[in-house]
Amino acid sequence: MLSYRHAFHAGNAADVLKHAVLTYCLDYLGQKETPFLAVDTHAGAGFYSLTEGYAAQNREWERGIGRLVDQTALPPLLARYAALVKETLGVELPRYPGSPALIQRLLRGQDRAVCFELHPADFTALEENFSADHRFRLLREDGLGGLKALLPPPSRRACVFIDPPYEMKSDYAAVPEHLAEALRRFPTGMYITWYPLLGRRSGAESGGEGAALRETLLGLYGGNRCAVELRTAKPPTLPASPRMYGSGLVIYNPPWTLRGALEESLPVLVGRHELSCVYLRKNK
Ligand SMILES: C[S@@+](CC[C@H](N)C(=O)[O-])C[C@H]1O[C@@H](n2cnc3c(N)ncnc32)[C@H](O)[C@@H]1O
């Protein structure tokens, strides 16, 4: 089943958190001349219009990137990301950059990217947007299943971005299963994994499957790792509500400066009704 279309959610608060962190991590890898590999296991289309089509229906971007682009004096992590987004937001055809577009912007001549996408329409768009770039390999394959064959990369430097839609419950088990194998092959890689916080019949207070996944992922790896969460609403009180009230990222081997950068940035992302928290666990 592939009914999820990221265009509905492009530029929302969850995208801002994940894309700002991805940008920060790729910038960090770009500080050394040695090449790196960027892997996007769930790439989407690459670019999205915010004014037409799916994104214009619910206008989720207004509470995400819409809050950032006109602000001056942002903390550096957000300022850098907002500047990259502004570069691609044209006047006639506003284009919001998804993860492959940010990767493309931050890749240098010596770096490479591999993007997986299963949805036929999104894969076609991905090909249209990136196939001319010789640094990119685009695969219409399962990104979790395809990851292990790429690891470790020859340069032993990589950022793996794992951003599943979780429309299939099996993603919650598949993500740690494949991450365990990836870590076995390449424990020093940088991995960024996104998860949603959903209210559910059981576990609404604890964030349901997403929060359970966060704990599983934090326990899977004994090296440096952290989790950051942005809650955009209070957890739903109706027992059966599946509403998403926030999301988070678990990051393995994050840049050592990430925690400080996030602590400066999260208050800016947090609006009047929002809650946020950062978790960080270092080496045992
Ligand atoms: C949350 S969206 C990705 C958004 C994108 N990473 C970004 O930040 O711009 C998830 C994407 O994964 C695709 N997808 C779902 N299952 C997949 C799988 N097993 N392998 C690769 N792509 C998959 C969906 O079609 C969807 O486009």
The ligand as a MOL file (V3000), in Angstrom:
LIG
                    3D

  0  0  0     0  0            999 V3000
M  V30 BEGIN CTAB
M  V30 COUNTS 27 29 0 0 0
M  V30 BEGIN ATOM
M  V30 1 C 7.9290 11.0430 4.6300 0
M  V30 2 S 8.0430 10.7840 2.9140 0 CHG=1
M  V30 3 C 9.6740 11.2610 2.5280 0
M  V30 4 C 9.9610 12.7150 2.5600 0
M  V30 5 C 11.3830 13.0780 2.2190 0
M  V30 6 N 12.3350 12.2320 2.9580 0
M  V30 7 C 11.6560 14.5170 2.5400 0
M  V30 8 O 12.1010 14.8000 3.6690 0
M  V30 9 O 11.4470 15.3680 1.6790 0 CHG=-1
M  V30 10 C 8.1650 9.0390 2.7840 0
M  V30 11 C 8.3510 8.5340 1.3650 0
M  V30 12 O 8.7410 7.1690 1.4210 0
M  V30 13 C 8.1590 6.4780 0.3200 0
M  V30 14 N 8.2070 5.0500 0.7020 0
M  V30 15 C 7.3290 4.3320 1.4410 0
M  V30 16 N 7.8100 3.1030 1.6900 0
M  V30 17 C 9.0450 3.0500 1.1260 0
M  V30 18 C 10.0790 2.0610 1.0790 0
M  V30 19 N 9.9340 0.8720 1.6720 0
M  V30 20 N 11.2220 2.3560 0.4190 0
M  V30 21 C 11.3920 3.5520 -0.1900 0
M  V30 22 N 10.4560 4.5380 -0.1780 0
M  V30 23 C 9.3060 4.2810 0.4790 0
M  V30 24 C 6.7950 7.1010 0.2000 0
M  V30 25 O 6.2690 6.9070 -1.1120 0
M  V30 26 C 7.0900 8.5810 0.5190 0
M  V30 27 O 7.3560 9.2970 -0.6470 0
M  V30 END ATOM
M  V30 BEGIN BOND
M  V30 1 1 1 2
M  V30 2 1 2 3
M  V30 3 1 2 10
M  V30 4 1 3 4
M  V30 5 1 4 5
M  V30 6 1 5 6
M  V30 7 1 5 7
M  V30 8 2 7 8
M  V30 9 1 7 9
M  V30 10 1 10 11
M  V30 11 1 11 12
M  V30 12 1 11 26
M  V30 13 1 12 13
M  V30 14 1 13 14
M  V30 15 1 13 24
M  V30 16 1 14 15
M  V30 17 1 14 23
M  V30 18 2 15 16
M  V30 19 1 16 17
M  V30 20 1 17 18
M  V30 21 2 17 23
M  V30 22 1 18 19
M  V30 23 2 18 20
M  V30 24 1 20 21
M  V30 25 2 21 22
M  V30 26 1 22 23
M  V30 27 1 24 25
M  V30 28 1 24 26
M  V30 29 1 26 27
M  V30 END BOND
M  V30 END CTAB
M  END
